[in-house]
């Protein structure tokens, strides 16, 4: 069978919004074909199919939604993660 999945991640060095990077990666059969990165601010395609999706998503509402995920998804949870890690070390 074929496998399609999306991985959302937040990488951070501190709880400051500028130190956080949000990524949203799309995979098909273990091959990443398109990615949104908050540091780039748009989708980038890595395969023919990914390039087509990136172009469409960068011209639609998807890119605006993804740009807000850094603050909505990452920033909201970074404090929880850092507090939990610091209290256990």
Rosetta constraint file for C-alpha pairs under 8 A:
AtomPair CA 2 CA 28 HARMONIC 7.41 0.50
AtomPair CA 2 CA 29 HARMONIC 6.06 0.50
AtomPair CA 3 CA 28 HARMONIC 5.71 0.50
AtomPair CA 3 CA 29 HARMONIC 5.10 0.50
AtomPair CA 3 CA 30 HARMONIC 7.67 0.50
AtomPair CA 4 CA 26 HARMONIC 7.59 0.50
AtomPair CA 4 CA 27 HARMONIC 5.66 0.50
AtomPair CA 4 CA 28 HARMONIC 4.52 0.50
AtomPair CA 4 CA 29 HARMONIC 6.44 0.50
AtomPair CA 5 CA 26 HARMONIC 6.09 0.50
AtomPair CA 5 CA 27 HARMONIC 5.39 0.50
AtomPair CA 5 CA 28 HARMONIC 6.70 0.50
AtomPair CA 6 CA 24 HARMONIC 6.89 0.50
AtomPair CA 6 CA 25 HARMONIC 5.59 0.50
AtomPair CA 6 CA 26 HARMONIC 4.58 0.50
AtomPair CA 6 CA 27 HARMONIC 6.17 0.50
AtomPair CA 7 CA 23 HARMONIC 7.94 0.50
AtomPair CA 7 CA 24 HARMONIC 5.73 0.50
AtomPair CA 7 CA 25 HARMONIC 5.20 0.50
AtomPair CA 7 CA 26 HARMONIC 6.61 0.50
AtomPair CA 8 CA 22 HARMONIC 7.37 0.50
AtomPair CA 8 CA 23 HARMONIC 5.70 0.50
AtomPair CA 8 CA 24 HARMONIC 4.46 0.50
AtomPair CA 8 CA 25 HARMONIC 6.47 0.50
AtomPair CA 9 CA 22 HARMONIC 5.77 0.50
AtomPair CA 9 CA 23 HARMONIC 5.33 0.50
AtomPair CA 9 CA 24 HARMONIC 6.59 0.50
AtomPair CA 10 CA 20 HARMONIC 6.59 0.50
AtomPair CA 10 CA 21 HARMONIC 5.63 0.50
AtomPair CA 10 CA 22 HARMONIC 4.66 0.50
AtomPair CA 10 CA 23 HARMONIC 6.57 0.50
AtomPair CA 10 CA 70 HARMONIC 7.68 0.50
AtomPair CA 10 CA 74 HARMONIC 5.71 0.50
AtomPair CA 11 CA 20 HARMONIC 5.65 0.50
AtomPair CA 11 CA 21 HARMONIC 5.21 0.50
AtomPair CA 11 CA 22 HARMONIC 6.61 0.50
AtomPair CA 12 CA 19 HARMONIC 5.56 0.50
AtomPair CA 12 CA 20 HARMONIC 4.43 0.50
AtomPair CA 12 CA 21 HARMONIC 6.44 0.50
AtomPair CA 12 CA 78 HARMONIC 7.87 0.50
AtomPair CA 13 CA 19 HARMONIC 5.87 0.50
AtomPair CA 13 CA 20 HARMONIC 7.05 0.50
AtomPair CA 14 CA 19 HARMONIC 5.97 0.50
AtomPair CA 14 CA 20 HARMONIC 7.46 0.50
AtomPair CA 15 CA 19 HARMONIC 7.09 0.50
AtomPair CA 15 CA 20 HARMONIC 7.54 0.50
AtomPair CA 15 CA 75 HARMONIC 7.20 0.50
AtomPair CA 15 CA 78 HARMONIC 5.88 0.50
AtomPair CA 15 CA 79 HARMONIC 6.19 0.50
AtomPair CA 15 CA 82 HARMONIC 7.61 0.50
AtomPair CA 16 CA 20 HARMONIC 6.98 0.50
AtomPair CA 16 CA 75 HARMONIC 7.91 0.50
AtomPair CA 17 CA 71 HARMONIC 7.28 0.50
AtomPair CA 17 CA 75 HARMONIC 6.32 0.50
AtomPair CA 20 CA 70 HARMONIC 7.38 0.50
AtomPair CA 20 CA 74 HARMONIC 7.42 0.50
AtomPair CA 20 CA 75 HARMONIC 7.56 0.50
AtomPair CA 21 CA 37 HARMONIC 7.09 0.50
AtomPair CA 21 CA 38 HARMONIC 5.71 0.50
AtomPair CA 21 CA 39 HARMONIC 6.33 0.50
AtomPair CA 21 CA 70 HARMONIC 6.91 0.50
AtomPair CA 22 CA 37 HARMONIC 5.87 0.50
AtomPair CA 22 CA 38 HARMONIC 5.23 0.50
AtomPair CA 22 CA 39 HARMONIC 7.76 0.50
AtomPair CA 22 CA 69 HARMONIC 7.20 0.50
AtomPair CA 22 CA 70 HARMONIC 5.23 0.50
AtomPair CA 22 CA 74 HARMONIC 6.89 0.50
AtomPair CA 23 CA 35 HARMONIC 6.93 0.50
AtomPair CA 23 CA 36 HARMONIC 5.50 0.50
AtomPair CA 23 CA 37 HARMONIC 4.50 0.50
AtomPair CA 23 CA 38 HARMONIC 6.40 0.50
AtomPair CA 24 CA 35 HARMONIC 5.57 0.50
AtomPair CA 24 CA 36 HARMONIC 5.06 0.50
AtomPair CA 24 CA 37 HARMONIC 6.64 0.50
AtomPair CA 25 CA 32 HARMONIC 6.66 0.50
AtomPair CA 25 CA 33 HARMONIC 7.82 0.50
AtomPair CA 25 CA 34 HARMONIC 6.06 0.50
AtomPair CA 25 CA 35 HARMONIC 4.38 0.50
AtomPair CA 25 CA 36 HARMONIC 6.49 0.50
AtomPair CA 26 CA 32 HARMONIC 5.66 0.50
AtomPair CA 26 CA 33 HARMONIC 6.00 0.50
AtomPair CA 26 CA 34 HARMONIC 5.42 0.50
AtomPair CA 26 CA 35 HARMONIC 6.23 0.50
AtomPair CA 27 CA 31 HARMONIC 5.23 0.50
AtomPair CA 27 CA 32 HARMONIC 4.27 0.50
AtomPair CA 27 CA 33 HARMONIC 5.83 0.50
AtomPair CA 27 CA 34 HARMONIC 7.48 0.50
AtomPair CA 28 CA 32 HARMONIC 6.54 0.50
AtomPair CA 28 CA 33 HARMONIC 7.09 0.50
AtomPair CA 32 CA 46 HARMONIC 7.09 0.50
AtomPair CA 33 CA 45 HARMONIC 5.81 0.50
AtomPair CA 33 CA 46 HARMONIC 4.88 0.50
AtomPair CA 33 CA 47 HARMONIC 5.29 0.50
AtomPair CA 33 CA 49 HARMONIC 7.12 0.50
AtomPair CA 33 CA 50 HARMONIC 4.74 0.50
AtomPair CA 33 CA 51 HARMONIC 7.93 0.50
AtomPair CA 34 CA 43 HARMONIC 6.70 0.50
AtomPair CA 34 CA 44 HARMONIC 5.61 0.50
AtomPair CA 34 CA 45 HARMONIC 4.25 0.50
AtomPair CA 34 CA 46 HARMONIC 5.74 0.50
AtomPair CA 34 CA 47 HARMONIC 7.50 0.50
AtomPair CA 34 CA 50 HARMONIC 4.80 0.50
AtomPair CA 34 CA 51 HARMONIC 7.14 0.50
AtomPair CA 34 CA 53 HARMONIC 7.53 0.50
AtomPair CA 34 CA 54 HARMONIC 6.68 0.50
AtomPair CA 35 CA 43 HARMONIC 5.38 0.50
AtomPair CA 35 CA 44 HARMONIC 5.40 0.50
AtomPair CA 35 CA 45 HARMONIC 6.53 0.50
AtomPair CA 36 CA 40 HARMONIC 7.62 0.50
AtomPair CA 36 CA 41 HARMONIC 7.11 0.50
AtomPair CA 36 CA 42 HARMONIC 5.59 0.50
AtomPair CA 36 CA 43 HARMONIC 4.25 0.50
AtomPair CA 36 CA 44 HARMONIC 6.38 0.50
AtomPair CA 36 CA 66 HARMONIC 7.36 0.50
AtomPair CA 37 CA 41 HARMONIC 5.90 0.50
AtomPair CA 37 CA 42 HARMONIC 6.48 0.50
AtomPair CA 37 CA 43 HARMONIC 6.93 0.50
AtomPair CA 38 CA 42 HARMONIC 7.25 0.50
AtomPair CA 38 CA 66 HARMONIC 7.93 0.50
AtomPair CA 38 CA 67 HARMONIC 6.30 0.50
AtomPair CA 38 CA 70 HARMONIC 6.83 0.50
AtomPair CA 41 CA 63 HARMONIC 7.89 0.50
AtomPair CA 41 CA 67 HARMONIC 6.45 0.50
AtomPair CA 42 CA 54 HARMONIC 7.99 0.50
AtomPair CA 42 CA 58 HARMONIC 6.17 0.50
AtomPair CA 42 CA 63 HARMONIC 6.18 0.50
AtomPair CA 42 CA 67 HARMONIC 7.83 0.50
AtomPair CA 43 CA 54 HARMONIC 5.01 0.50
AtomPair CA 43 CA 55 HARMONIC 7.67 0.50
AtomPair CA 43 CA 57 HARMONIC 7.10 0.50
AtomPair CA 43 CA 58 HARMONIC 6.23 0.50
AtomPair CA 43 CA 63 HARMONIC 7.19 0.50
AtomPair CA 44 CA 50 HARMONIC 7.49 0.50
AtomPair CA 44 CA 51 HARMONIC 6.70 0.50
AtomPair CA 44 CA 54 HARMONIC 5.58 0.50
AtomPair CA 45 CA 49 HARMONIC 7.60 0.50
AtomPair CA 45 CA 50 HARMONIC 4.16 0.50
AtomPair CA 45 CA 51 HARMONIC 3.95 0.50
AtomPair CA 45 CA 52 HARMONIC 7.35 0.50
AtomPair CA 45 CA 53 HARMONIC 7.21 0.50
AtomPair CA 45 CA 54 HARMONIC 5.51 0.50
AtomPair CA 46 CA 50 HARMONIC 5.64 0.50
AtomPair CA 46 CA 51 HARMONIC 6.29 0.50
AtomPair CA 47 CA 51 HARMONIC 5.98 0.50
AtomPair CA 48 CA 52 HARMONIC 6.47 0.50
AtomPair CA 49 CA 53 HARMONIC 6.34 0.50
AtomPair CA 50 CA 54 HARMONIC 5.97 0.50
AtomPair CA 51 CA 55 HARMONIC 6.19 0.50
AtomPair CA 52 CA 56 HARMONIC 6.36 0.50
AtomPair CA 53 CA 57 HARMONIC 5.95 0.50
AtomPair CA 54 CA 58 HARMONIC 5.85 0.50
AtomPair CA 55 CA 59 HARMONIC 6.44 0.50
AtomPair CA 56 CA 60 HARMONIC 6.35 0.50
AtomPair CA 57 CA 61 HARMONIC 7.04 0.50
AtomPair CA 57 CA 62 HARMONIC 5.36 0.50
AtomPair CA 57 CA 63 HARMONIC 5.94 0.50
AtomPair CA 58 CA 62 HARMONIC 6.94 0.50
AtomPair CA 58 CA 63 HARMONIC 5.25 0.50
AtomPair CA 59 CA 63 HARMONIC 7.44 0.50
AtomPair CA 60 CA 64 HARMONIC 7.77 0.50
AtomPair CA 61 CA 65 HARMONIC 6.37 0.50
AtomPair CA 62 CA 66 HARMONIC 6.18 0.50
AtomPair CA 63 CA 67 HARMONIC 6.10 0.50
AtomPair CA 64 CA 68 HARMONIC 6.64 0.50
AtomPair CA 65 CA 69 HARMONIC 6.70 0.50
AtomPair CA 66 CA 70 HARMONIC 7.65 0.50
AtomPair CA 68 CA 72 HARMONIC 6.14 0.50
AtomPair CA 69 CA 73 HARMONIC 5.12 0.50
AtomPair CA 69 CA 74 HARMONIC 6.89 0.50
AtomPair CA 70 CA 74 HARMONIC 5.04 0.50
AtomPair CA 70 CA 75 HARMONIC 6.29 0.50
AtomPair CA 71 CA 75 HARMONIC 4.77 0.50
AtomPair CA 71 CA 76 HARMONIC 6.63 0.50
AtomPair CA 72 CA 76 HARMONIC 5.93 0.50
AtomPair CA 73 CA 77 HARMONIC 6.58 0.50
AtomPair CA 74 CA 78 HARMONIC 5.89 0.50
AtomPair CA 75 CA 79 HARMONIC 7.42 0.50
AtomPair CA 77 CA 81 HARMONIC 6.38 0.50
AtomPair CA 78 CA 82 HARMONIC 6.02 0.50
AtomPair CA 79 CA 83 HARMONIC 5.89 0.50
AtomPair CA 80 CA 84 HARMONIC 6.08 0.50
AtomPair CA 81 CA 85 HARMONIC 6.15 0.50
AtomPair CA 82 CA 86 HARMONIC 5.98 0.50
AtomPair CA 83 CA 87 HARMONIC 6.15 0.50
AtomPair CA 84 CA 88 HARMONIC 6.51 0.50
AtomPair CA 85 CA 89 HARMONIC 6.41 0.50
